Amino acid sequence: MNCPTCQSVMSCKNQIHKNKYGDIMDLHCWNDNCLAKQNKFFLPYIKVLAPPEQKWICLEYGFPFHKNNKYYVLSGSAYIATVLSEYFKITDERFVSQDIFQINYTELSTDNDMDIQATKLFNRMYNLIQFS
C-alpha cells in the first residue's frame, strides 16, 4: 500500500497488536520527503486487521490532501464514520481542524490500489462540498 500523498510504500515498524481475529497493524508513511511530514501537518496512516491466511481488512485511516492552497484530511473509522476535515495553519507547527463533511464509514481496499481509492474518495467528497 502506498501513501496517497507521496506514493511511498507504507509499512508497520513496530505497532502490531495480536488478538483472536489476527494481527492489527498500524502502517505509516516513513518518507521524510512526504509533503505531510515536511509541513508538519498530518501523518498518513492506515490500520488493518490481518487475519491468518485471509485478506487484510481496513479498520481505520487518515490521509492528508492539499488542494487549492488548502489542507484537508480524509479519515475513516469502522467504529464511527468517514469524515473530511479542513485544516487551518495557525503557526508553523500547529493546525486546527473543522469537520466539513461526513458519510457512513467507507472501507478502503488493502490492495495496491488503496492510494488511488483514497484519492478518489477525497475528490468525490470534495466535489460534493463544492457543488452543493
Buried (B, 14 or more C-beta within 10 A) or exposed (E): BBBBBBEBEBEBEEEEEEEEEBBBBBBBBBBEEBBBBEBEBBBBBBBBBBEEEEEBBBBBBBBBBBEEEEBBBBBBBBEEBBBBBBBEBEEEEEBEBEEEBEBEBBBBBBEEEBBBBBBEBBEEBBEEEEEE
